[in-house]
Amino acid sequence: MKSLLAAASCLLAGLALGYALARSRPVVADSPARTAAPALAAAEPARAAPFDPATARDELARALAAPASQATDETILAALERLAATDPAAARAAALAQPNVRLRWEMTRAVLRGWARLDPDAAVAWALGEQRVLAPPIAVEAVLEGLVPVQPARAVALVERLSREAAPALRAPFGTALIAQLARHGEFATAARFASVGDAGIRADWVAMSYNIWATHQPDAAAAALASLDDAELRAKASSSVVEGWAVADPRGLAEHSLRLTDAAERDRALTEALRSWAFADADAAAAWVGHVEGSTNIDAGVATVAKSPAFVAQPAAALALARVIDDPQLRTTTIGDIVREWSGTDPRAALAYASASPDLDEASRASLLAQLRAR
């Protein structure tokens, strides 16, 4: 799972998850038709190329004649991609004739992106056959970069075919690239649908990956789509991934959602993840929210998580004040002890003084904690 998520991070550079962290509320969910993963539509017809071949060739020639620079490279790649959508043979020849190894690599990717919009089957046949510049997973990724934005259903059909025909070792990277590109262009339900019917050996990780990415952008829609998964084990895996992604994107939204969950274990996990993330981002806001809902719902585990978070432990008085609202006596005592032990690392005298006189500890707990502090 970690390797798949790492791969997705590379493929989704344009979707930096930090943008989700900047939001205070989740993105509005998709319409009901897109909430649950629908059956895939028939492949769309190929779309017309926007430039005639002569114009595209002239544009590329001018770019290749310009002084070398990063900006020139970008112009070359854009021109080559447009040429590949009109005259793939000329585009291929230009890319393969490039003496600069790095630029040849990028130009080959550009050819495949443009060609995919004109004839994806021919593009992928060349990518996996005659061309030797790119490794197969990178070449197929380039095809998908060009195809998914304009024909997502056809991209899914293409990868499903490749999965039947390609060597087993290539099935996972092909599918991972597809999921990442679908997510990059907002086709979250389609990505989840593809993941849920993948090979048994990779299905659970694909589902986890697709729902995690979905939840970082559209958490409500991702959570609602869990009901479309009939397999209980798969649904549990996806649910965990939704919680993890939602906690990153909108911890307050997840915390409020957790209070509506009827399953105690699910509620505690969602609340704990939400408060852990929220406390890291804005400890004061997390504490204020906890104070508002405490007493109406059993959220002891989440409160303990916030109280022991680094942001609060750095402020012992605030952390201890929060720990005192925990209803469960044993958890409250354990949490206070954890906070005081952390406190003793920065101010041992103050921590020892608190432990010696605090009314928050019974005598047995006080004696045990004092012994630990004095042994340090």
LUMZAMAR-350259 format. One record per residue (C-alpha): residue number from 0; chain; x, y, z. Coordinates in nm, 3 decimals. Last residue first. Layout:
N
+-------+-------+---------+---------+---------+
: lumro : pavex :    east :   north :      up :
+-------+-------+---------+---------+---------+
:   NUM :     A :       X :       Y :       Z :
...
+-------+-------+---------+---------+---------+
//
This chain:
376
+-------+-------+---------+---------+---------+
: lumro : pavex :    east :   north :      up :
+-------+-------+---------+---------+---------+
:   375 :     A :   1.479 :   1.001 :   3.552 :
:   374 :     A :   1.402 :   0.790 :   3.857 :
:   373 :     A :   1.237 :   1.083 :   4.032 :
:   372 :     A :   0.978 :   1.114 :   3.757 :
:   371 :     A :   0.894 :   0.744 :   3.758 :
:   370 :     A :   0.859 :   0.731 :   4.136 :
:   369 :     A :   0.642 :   1.042 :   4.129 :
:   368 :     A :   0.412 :   0.880 :   3.871 :
:   367 :     A :   0.366 :   0.562 :   4.075 :
:   366 :     A :   0.301 :   0.753 :   4.398 :
:   365 :     A :   0.052 :   0.986 :   4.228 :
:   364 :     A :  -0.136 :   0.697 :   4.068 :
:   363 :     A :  -0.172 :   0.525 :   4.405 :
:   362 :     A :  -0.271 :   0.849 :   4.580 :
:   361 :     A :  -0.539 :   0.947 :   4.331 :
:   360 :     A :  -0.440 :   1.206 :   4.073 :
:   359 :     A :  -0.628 :   1.515 :   3.952 :
:   358 :     A :  -0.591 :   1.687 :   4.290 :
:   357 :     A :  -0.236 :   1.780 :   4.189 :
:   356 :     A :   0.016 :   1.830 :   4.471 :
:   355 :     A :   0.314 :   1.603 :   4.408 :
:   354 :     A :   0.251 :   1.553 :   4.036 :
:   353 :     A :   0.242 :   1.929 :   3.981 :
:   352 :     A :   0.565 :   1.987 :   4.173 :
:   351 :     A :   0.739 :   1.708 :   3.982 :
:   350 :     A :   0.632 :   1.855 :   3.648 :
:   349 :     A :   0.748 :   2.202 :   3.751 :
:   348 :     A :   1.085 :   2.072 :   3.863 :
:   347 :     A :   1.137 :   1.854 :   3.554 :
:   346 :     A :   1.079 :   2.136 :   3.304 :
:   345 :     A :   1.154 :   2.021 :   2.948 :
:   344 :     A :   1.159 :   1.640 :   2.981 :
:   343 :     A :   0.934 :   1.658 :   3.285 :
:   342 :     A :   0.653 :   1.785 :   3.064 :
:   341 :     A :   0.654 :   1.461 :   2.865 :
:   340 :     A :   0.612 :   1.266 :   3.187 :
:   339 :     A :   0.340 :   1.506 :   3.298 :
:   338 :     A :   0.147 :   1.461 :   2.975 :
:   337 :     A :   0.167 :   1.082 :   2.989 :
:   336 :     A :   0.053 :   1.081 :   3.351 :
:   335 :     A :  -0.244 :   1.304 :   3.271 :
:   334 :     A :  -0.341 :   1.069 :   2.989 :
:   333 :     A :  -0.318 :   0.761 :   3.211 :
:   332 :     A :  -0.527 :   0.927 :   3.481 :
:   331 :     A :  -0.798 :   1.033 :   3.234 :
:   330 :     A :  -0.796 :   0.691 :   3.066 :
:   329 :     A :  -0.846 :   0.521 :   3.402 :
:   328 :     A :  -1.116 :   0.762 :   3.515 :
:   327 :     A :  -1.320 :   0.748 :   3.189 :
:   326 :     A :  -1.493 :   1.084 :   3.156 :
:   325 :     A :  -1.209 :   1.283 :   2.997 :
:   324 :     A :  -1.266 :   1.651 :   3.083 :
:   323 :     A :  -0.947 :   1.665 :   3.292 :
:   322 :     A :  -0.729 :   1.587 :   2.990 :
:   321 :     A :  -0.817 :   1.920 :   2.832 :
:   320 :     A :  -0.703 :   2.118 :   3.134 :
:   319 :     A :  -0.389 :   1.905 :   3.148 :
:   318 :     A :  -0.302 :   1.987 :   2.786 :
:   317 :     A :  -0.367 :   2.359 :   2.838 :
:   316 :     A :  -0.146 :   2.371 :   3.148 :
:   315 :     A :   0.122 :   2.161 :   2.979 :
:   314 :     A :   0.162 :   2.385 :   2.673 :
:   313 :     A :   0.426 :   2.202 :   2.466 :
:   312 :     A :   0.219 :   1.890 :   2.534 :
:   311 :     A :  -0.062 :   2.062 :   2.347 :
:   310 :     A :   0.107 :   2.108 :   2.009 :
:   309 :     A :   0.285 :   1.774 :   2.043 :
:   308 :     A :  -0.046 :   1.586 :   2.080 :
:   307 :     A :  -0.117 :   1.432 :   2.418 :
:   306 :     A :  -0.430 :   1.637 :   2.489 :
:   305 :     A :  -0.555 :   1.585 :   2.134 :
:   304 :     A :  -0.527 :   1.208 :   2.151 :
:   303 :     A :  -0.685 :   1.197 :   2.495 :
:   302 :     A :  -0.980 :   1.397 :   2.366 :
:   301 :     A :  -1.021 :   1.154 :   2.078 :
:   300 :     A :  -1.027 :   0.854 :   2.308 :
:   299 :     A :  -1.274 :   1.024 :   2.542 :
:   298 :     A :  -1.527 :   1.108 :   2.275 :
:   297 :     A :  -1.841 :   0.976 :   2.441 :
:   296 :     A :  -2.105 :   1.213 :   2.312 :
:   295 :     A :  -2.305 :   1.499 :   2.459 :
:   294 :     A :  -2.074 :   1.563 :   2.753 :
:   293 :     A :  -1.790 :   1.705 :   2.542 :
:   292 :     A :  -1.926 :   1.867 :   2.224 :
:   291 :     A :  -1.823 :   2.229 :   2.281 :
:   290 :     A :  -1.507 :   2.155 :   2.474 :
:   289 :     A :  -1.389 :   1.929 :   2.195 :
:   288 :     A :  -1.447 :   2.207 :   1.942 :
:   287 :     A :  -1.246 :   2.453 :   2.149 :
:   286 :     A :  -0.965 :   2.200 :   2.185 :
:   285 :     A :  -0.948 :   2.144 :   1.811 :
:   284 :     A :  -0.948 :   2.517 :   1.744 :
:   283 :     A :  -0.664 :   2.570 :   1.991 :
:   282 :     A :  -0.457 :   2.283 :   1.849 :
:   281 :     A :  -0.466 :   2.413 :   1.492 :
:   280 :     A :  -0.277 :   2.203 :   1.236 :
:   279 :     A :  -0.133 :   1.933 :   1.466 :
:   278 :     A :  -0.446 :   1.929 :   1.677 :
:   277 :     A :  -0.658 :   1.888 :   1.365 :
:   276 :     A :  -0.464 :   1.587 :   1.241 :
:   275 :     A :  -0.484 :   1.405 :   1.575 :
:   274 :     A :  -0.842 :   1.524 :   1.622 :
:   273 :     A :  -0.958 :   1.380 :   1.292 :
:   272 :     A :  -0.773 :   1.050 :   1.330 :
:   271 :     A :  -0.914 :   1.003 :   1.681 :
:   270 :     A :  -1.264 :   1.097 :   1.571 :
:   269 :     A :  -1.263 :   0.857 :   1.278 :
:   268 :     A :  -1.126 :   0.571 :   1.489 :
:   267 :     A :  -1.365 :   0.635 :   1.777 :
:   266 :     A :  -1.667 :   0.658 :   1.548 :
:   265 :     A :  -1.578 :   0.342 :   1.357 :
:   264 :     A :  -1.535 :   0.149 :   1.683 :
:   263 :     A :  -1.860 :   0.285 :   1.827 :
:   262 :     A :  -2.071 :   0.203 :   1.521 :
:   261 :     A :  -2.350 :   0.461 :   1.506 :
:   260 :     A :  -2.158 :   0.727 :   1.315 :
:   259 :     A :  -2.305 :   1.079 :   1.337 :
:   258 :     A :  -2.037 :   1.201 :   1.578 :
:   257 :     A :  -1.770 :   1.090 :   1.331 :
:   256 :     A :  -1.901 :   1.331 :   1.067 :
:   255 :     A :  -1.833 :   1.626 :   1.296 :
:   254 :     A :  -1.476 :   1.508 :   1.349 :
:   253 :     A :  -1.436 :   1.442 :   0.976 :
:   252 :     A :  -1.549 :   1.794 :   0.889 :
:   251 :     A :  -1.314 :   1.934 :   1.151 :
:   250 :     A :  -1.025 :   1.733 :   1.012 :
:   249 :     A :  -1.074 :   1.858 :   0.655 :
:   248 :     A :  -0.813 :   1.748 :   0.403 :
:   247 :     A :  -0.570 :   1.540 :   0.609 :
:   246 :     A :  -0.836 :   1.379 :   0.825 :
:   245 :     A :  -1.045 :   1.311 :   0.514 :
:   244 :     A :  -0.763 :   1.114 :   0.355 :
:   243 :     A :  -0.707 :   0.895 :   0.661 :
:   242 :     A :  -1.080 :   0.844 :   0.720 :
:   241 :     A :  -1.139 :   0.758 :   0.355 :
:   240 :     A :  -0.852 :   0.511 :   0.367 :
:   239 :     A :  -0.999 :   0.335 :   0.669 :
:   238 :     A :  -1.335 :   0.315 :   0.493 :
:   237 :     A :  -1.174 :   0.167 :   0.182 :
:   236 :     A :  -1.017 :  -0.114 :   0.382 :
:   235 :     A :  -1.346 :  -0.177 :   0.563 :
:   234 :     A :  -1.532 :  -0.182 :   0.230 :
:   233 :     A :  -1.286 :  -0.434 :   0.089 :
:   232 :     A :  -1.338 :  -0.662 :   0.388 :
:   231 :     A :  -1.716 :  -0.626 :   0.366 :
:   230 :     A :  -1.733 :  -0.698 :  -0.009 :
:   229 :     A :  -2.042 :  -0.523 :  -0.146 :
:   228 :     A :  -1.872 :  -0.189 :  -0.213 :
:   227 :     A :  -2.130 :   0.066 :  -0.332 :
:   226 :     A :  -2.195 :   0.174 :   0.029 :
:   225 :     A :  -1.845 :   0.319 :   0.043 :
:   224 :     A :  -1.955 :   0.579 :  -0.213 :
:   223 :     A :  -2.105 :   0.802 :   0.056 :
:   222 :     A :  -1.768 :   0.835 :   0.228 :
:   221 :     A :  -1.597 :   0.930 :  -0.098 :
:   220 :     A :  -1.867 :   1.186 :  -0.177 :
:   219 :     A :  -1.835 :   1.347 :   0.165 :
:   218 :     A :  -1.456 :   1.352 :   0.143 :
:   217 :     A :  -1.425 :   1.519 :  -0.198 :
:   216 :     A :  -1.059 :   1.622 :  -0.237 :
:   215 :     A :  -0.858 :   1.429 :   0.022 :
:   214 :     A :  -1.132 :   1.166 :   0.030 :
:   213 :     A :  -1.089 :   1.079 :  -0.337 :
:   212 :     A :  -0.714 :   1.025 :  -0.294 :
:   211 :     A :  -0.777 :   0.786 :  -0.004 :
:   210 :     A :  -1.061 :   0.613 :  -0.188 :
:   209 :     A :  -0.843 :   0.540 :  -0.490 :
:   208 :     A :  -0.543 :   0.421 :  -0.288 :
:   207 :     A :  -0.741 :   0.194 :  -0.057 :
:   206 :     A :  -0.927 :   0.045 :  -0.352 :
:   205 :     A :  -0.601 :  -0.012 :  -0.539 :
:   204 :     A :  -0.446 :  -0.172 :  -0.232 :
:   203 :     A :  -0.741 :  -0.406 :  -0.188 :
:   202 :     A :  -0.752 :  -0.499 :  -0.557 :
:   201 :     A :  -0.384 :  -0.589 :  -0.599 :
:   200 :     A :  -0.383 :  -0.966 :  -0.555 :
:   199 :     A :  -0.748 :  -1.009 :  -0.645 :
:   198 :     A :  -0.702 :  -0.845 :  -0.985 :
:   197 :     A :  -0.908 :  -0.529 :  -1.024 :
:   196 :     A :  -1.285 :  -0.497 :  -0.990 :
:   195 :     A :  -1.289 :  -0.247 :  -0.702 :
:   194 :     A :  -1.002 :  -0.043 :  -0.846 :
:   193 :     A :  -1.186 :   0.033 :  -1.171 :
:   192 :     A :  -1.496 :   0.149 :  -0.982 :
:   191 :     A :  -1.286 :   0.362 :  -0.748 :
:   190 :     A :  -1.112 :   0.529 :  -1.042 :
:   189 :     A :  -1.446 :   0.592 :  -1.212 :
:   188 :     A :  -1.584 :   0.745 :  -0.893 :
:   187 :     A :  -1.280 :   0.973 :  -0.862 :
:   186 :     A :  -1.284 :   1.108 :  -1.216 :
:   185 :     A :  -1.160 :   1.447 :  -1.096 :
:   184 :     A :  -0.883 :   1.490 :  -1.354 :
:   183 :     A :  -0.596 :   1.397 :  -1.126 :
:   182 :     A :  -0.805 :   1.114 :  -0.985 :
:   181 :     A :  -0.837 :   0.953 :  -1.328 :
:   180 :     A :  -0.462 :   1.001 :  -1.381 :
:   179 :     A :  -0.373 :   0.838 :  -1.049 :
:   178 :     A :  -0.611 :   0.546 :  -1.100 :
:   177 :     A :  -0.471 :   0.487 :  -1.449 :
:   176 :     A :  -0.110 :   0.497 :  -1.333 :
:   175 :     A :  -0.188 :   0.247 :  -1.057 :
:   174 :     A :  -0.355 :   0.017 :  -1.306 :
:   173 :     A :  -0.055 :   0.017 :  -1.542 :
:   172 :     A :   0.188 :  -0.019 :  -1.250 :
:   171 :     A :  -0.005 :  -0.320 :  -1.112 :
:   170 :     A :  -0.055 :  -0.499 :  -1.442 :
:   169 :     A :   0.309 :  -0.478 :  -1.554 :
:   168 :     A :   0.443 :  -0.769 :  -1.347 :
:   167 :     A :   0.167 :  -0.995 :  -1.480 :
:   166 :     A :   0.296 :  -0.959 :  -1.839 :
:   165 :     A :   0.053 :  -0.772 :  -2.060 :
:   164 :     A :  -0.252 :  -0.906 :  -2.246 :
:   163 :     A :  -0.533 :  -0.911 :  -1.991 :
:   162 :     A :  -0.407 :  -0.607 :  -1.805 :
:   161 :     A :  -0.355 :  -0.430 :  -2.136 :
:   160 :     A :  -0.722 :  -0.479 :  -2.219 :
:   159 :     A :  -0.833 :  -0.339 :  -1.884 :
:   158 :     A :  -0.589 :  -0.053 :  -1.934 :
:   157 :     A :  -0.746 :   0.036 :  -2.269 :
:   156 :     A :  -1.102 :   0.005 :  -2.138 :
:   155 :     A :  -1.018 :   0.243 :  -1.854 :
:   154 :     A :  -0.864 :   0.492 :  -2.096 :
:   153 :     A :  -1.172 :   0.466 :  -2.318 :
:   152 :     A :  -1.387 :   0.556 :  -2.019 :
:   151 :     A :  -1.166 :   0.857 :  -1.944 :
:   150 :     A :  -1.183 :   1.003 :  -2.297 :
:   149 :     A :  -1.062 :   1.364 :  -2.304 :
:   148 :     A :  -0.862 :   1.413 :  -1.984 :
:   147 :     A :  -0.779 :   1.039 :  -1.961 :
:   146 :     A :  -0.618 :   1.007 :  -2.305 :
:   145 :     A :  -0.311 :   1.232 :  -2.294 :
:   144 :     A :  -0.189 :   1.146 :  -1.947 :
:   143 :     A :  -0.294 :   0.786 :  -2.014 :
:   142 :     A :  -0.053 :   0.758 :  -2.306 :
:   141 :     A :   0.224 :   0.905 :  -2.091 :
:   140 :     A :   0.153 :   0.649 :  -1.816 :
:   139 :     A :   0.173 :   0.375 :  -2.077 :
:   138 :     A :   0.524 :   0.490 :  -2.169 :
:   137 :     A :   0.634 :   0.516 :  -1.807 :
:   136 :     A :   0.507 :   0.165 :  -1.730 :
:   135 :     A :   0.671 :   0.022 :  -2.046 :
:   134 :     A :   1.018 :   0.175 :  -1.990 :
:   133 :     A :   1.080 :   0.473 :  -2.216 :
:   132 :     A :   1.326 :   0.523 :  -2.502 :
:   131 :     A :   1.280 :   0.181 :  -2.663 :
:   130 :     A :   0.988 :   0.242 :  -2.899 :
:   129 :     A :   0.888 :  -0.045 :  -3.129 :
:   128 :     A :   0.649 :  -0.236 :  -2.907 :
:   127 :     A :   0.497 :  -0.123 :  -2.581 :
:   126 :     A :   0.475 :   0.247 :  -2.665 :
:   125 :     A :   0.412 :   0.171 :  -3.033 :
:   124 :     A :   0.107 :  -0.039 :  -2.947 :
:   123 :     A :   0.004 :   0.219 :  -2.687 :
:   122 :     A :  -0.004 :   0.496 :  -2.947 :
:   121 :     A :  -0.184 :   0.282 :  -3.204 :
:   120 :     A :  -0.458 :   0.200 :  -2.954 :
:   119 :     A :  -0.477 :   0.560 :  -2.834 :
:   118 :     A :  -0.541 :   0.704 :  -3.182 :
:   117 :     A :  -0.576 :   1.084 :  -3.196 :
:   116 :     A :  -0.582 :   1.179 :  -2.828 :
:   115 :     A :  -0.322 :   0.914 :  -2.748 :
:   114 :     A :  -0.094 :   1.060 :  -3.016 :
:   113 :     A :  -0.061 :   1.382 :  -2.818 :
:   112 :     A :   0.036 :   1.218 :  -2.491 :
:   111 :     A :   0.255 :   0.959 :  -2.664 :
:   110 :     A :   0.450 :   1.224 :  -2.852 :
:   109 :     A :   0.495 :   1.428 :  -2.534 :
:   108 :     A :   0.638 :   1.125 :  -2.355 :
:   107 :     A :   0.883 :   1.075 :  -2.639 :
:   106 :     A :   0.977 :   1.442 :  -2.616 :
:   105 :     A :   1.054 :   1.408 :  -2.245 :
:   104 :     A :   1.293 :   1.117 :  -2.304 :
:   103 :     A :   1.450 :   1.290 :  -2.604 :
:   102 :     A :   1.500 :   1.599 :  -2.386 :
:   101 :     A :   1.696 :   1.401 :  -2.129 :
:   100 :     A :   1.902 :   1.221 :  -2.392 :
:    99 :     A :   1.990 :   1.534 :  -2.592 :
:    98 :     A :   2.047 :   1.409 :  -2.947 :
:    97 :     A :   1.680 :   1.453 :  -3.058 :
:    96 :     A :   1.623 :   1.235 :  -3.365 :
:    95 :     A :   1.386 :   1.003 :  -3.177 :
:    94 :     A :   1.158 :   1.292 :  -3.084 :
:    93 :     A :   1.146 :   1.444 :  -3.431 :
:    92 :     A :   1.078 :   1.109 :  -3.597 :
:    91 :     A :   0.799 :   1.030 :  -3.354 :
:    90 :     A :   0.634 :   1.367 :  -3.419 :
:    89 :     A :   0.651 :   1.318 :  -3.794 :
:    88 :     A :   0.489 :   0.975 :  -3.763 :
:    87 :     A :   0.228 :   1.106 :  -3.517 :
:    86 :     A :   0.091 :   1.366 :  -3.761 :
:    85 :     A :  -0.212 :   1.546 :  -3.615 :
:    84 :     A :  -0.220 :   1.468 :  -3.241 :
:    83 :     A :   0.154 :   1.410 :  -3.248 :
:    82 :     A :   0.201 :   1.763 :  -3.380 :
:    81 :     A :   0.015 :   1.908 :  -3.082 :
:    80 :     A :   0.234 :   1.712 :  -2.841 :
:    79 :     A :   0.542 :   1.823 :  -3.031 :
:    78 :     A :   0.445 :   2.188 :  -3.000 :
:    77 :     A :   0.390 :   2.158 :  -2.625 :
:    76 :     A :   0.715 :   1.967 :  -2.580 :
:    75 :     A :   0.916 :   2.215 :  -2.786 :
:    74 :     A :   0.770 :   2.513 :  -2.599 :
:    73 :     A :   0.857 :   2.355 :  -2.265 :
:    72 :     A :   1.209 :   2.285 :  -2.386 :
:    71 :     A :   1.244 :   2.646 :  -2.498 :
:    70 :     A :   1.142 :   2.765 :  -2.152 :
:    69 :     A :   1.399 :   2.535 :  -1.996 :
:    68 :     A :   1.663 :   2.674 :  -2.225 :
:    67 :     A :   1.826 :   2.599 :  -2.561 :
:    66 :     A :   1.825 :   2.883 :  -2.812 :
:    65 :     A :   1.533 :   2.856 :  -3.060 :
:    64 :     A :   1.557 :   2.637 :  -3.370 :
:    63 :     A :   1.365 :   2.347 :  -3.212 :
:    62 :     A :   1.076 :   2.580 :  -3.123 :
:    61 :     A :   1.054 :   2.720 :  -3.474 :
:    60 :     A :   1.050 :   2.371 :  -3.622 :
:    59 :     A :   0.781 :   2.260 :  -3.376 :
:    58 :     A :   0.547 :   2.544 :  -3.473 :
:    57 :     A :   0.605 :   2.479 :  -3.842 :
:    56 :     A :   0.520 :   2.110 :  -3.798 :
:    55 :     A :   0.200 :   2.192 :  -3.607 :
:    54 :     A :   0.085 :   2.440 :  -3.871 :
:    53 :     A :   0.149 :   2.189 :  -4.148 :
:    52 :     A :  -0.024 :   1.906 :  -3.961 :
:    51 :     A :  -0.354 :   2.093 :  -3.907 :
:    50 :     A :  -0.427 :   2.188 :  -3.550 :
:    49 :     A :  -0.710 :   2.107 :  -3.302 :
:    48 :     A :  -0.720 :   1.730 :  -3.360 :
:    47 :     A :  -1.072 :   1.589 :  -3.370 :
:    46 :     A :  -1.185 :   1.367 :  -3.087 :
:    45 :     A :  -1.189 :   0.988 :  -3.089 :
:    44 :     A :  -1.532 :   0.845 :  -3.011 :
:    43 :     A :  -1.612 :   0.780 :  -2.646 :
:    42 :     A :  -1.577 :   0.431 :  -2.506 :
:    41 :     A :  -1.905 :   0.306 :  -2.363 :
:    40 :     A :  -1.980 :   0.429 :  -2.015 :
:    39 :     A :  -1.841 :   0.261 :  -1.707 :
:    38 :     A :  -2.087 :   0.139 :  -1.448 :
:    37 :     A :  -2.122 :   0.394 :  -1.175 :
:    36 :     A :  -1.911 :   0.441 :  -0.859 :
:    35 :     A :  -2.150 :   0.591 :  -0.607 :
:    34 :     A :  -2.138 :   0.967 :  -0.560 :
:    33 :     A :  -2.133 :   1.053 :  -0.930 :
:    32 :     A :  -2.506 :   1.027 :  -1.000 :
:    31 :     A :  -2.578 :   1.180 :  -0.661 :
:    30 :     A :  -2.397 :   1.502 :  -0.769 :
:    29 :     A :  -2.041 :   1.531 :  -0.651 :
:    28 :     A :  -1.966 :   1.656 :  -0.304 :
:    27 :     A :  -1.888 :   2.019 :  -0.229 :
:    26 :     A :  -1.519 :   2.045 :  -0.142 :
:    25 :     A :  -1.452 :   1.997 :   0.225 :
:    24 :     A :  -1.434 :   2.286 :   0.471 :
:    23 :     A :  -1.142 :   2.483 :   0.613 :
:    22 :     A :  -0.933 :   2.435 :   0.303 :
:    21 :     A :  -0.558 :   2.495 :   0.311 :
:    20 :     A :  -0.495 :   2.129 :   0.395 :
:    19 :     A :  -0.656 :   2.026 :   0.068 :
:    18 :     A :  -0.409 :   2.235 :  -0.130 :
:    17 :     A :  -0.130 :   2.059 :   0.057 :
:    16 :     A :  -0.232 :   1.739 :  -0.114 :
:    15 :     A :  -0.043 :   1.844 :  -0.420 :
:    14 :     A :  -0.267 :   1.765 :  -0.720 :
:    13 :     A :  -0.027 :   1.861 :  -0.997 :
:    12 :     A :   0.232 :   1.616 :  -0.864 :
:    11 :     A :  -0.024 :   1.339 :  -0.894 :
:    10 :     A :   0.190 :   1.076 :  -1.066 :
:     9 :     A :   0.466 :   1.110 :  -0.808 :
:     8 :     A :   0.223 :   1.094 :  -0.519 :
:     7 :     A :   0.049 :   0.798 :  -0.681 :
:     6 :     A :   0.372 :   0.605 :  -0.682 :
:     5 :     A :   0.419 :   0.676 :  -0.313 :
:     4 :     A :   0.063 :   0.566 :  -0.249 :
:     3 :     A :   0.130 :   0.243 :  -0.433 :
:     2 :     A :   0.451 :   0.184 :  -0.241 :
:     1 :     A :   0.278 :   0.246 :   0.090 :
:     0 :     A :   0.000 :   0.000 :   0.000 :
+-------+-------+---------+---------+---------+
//
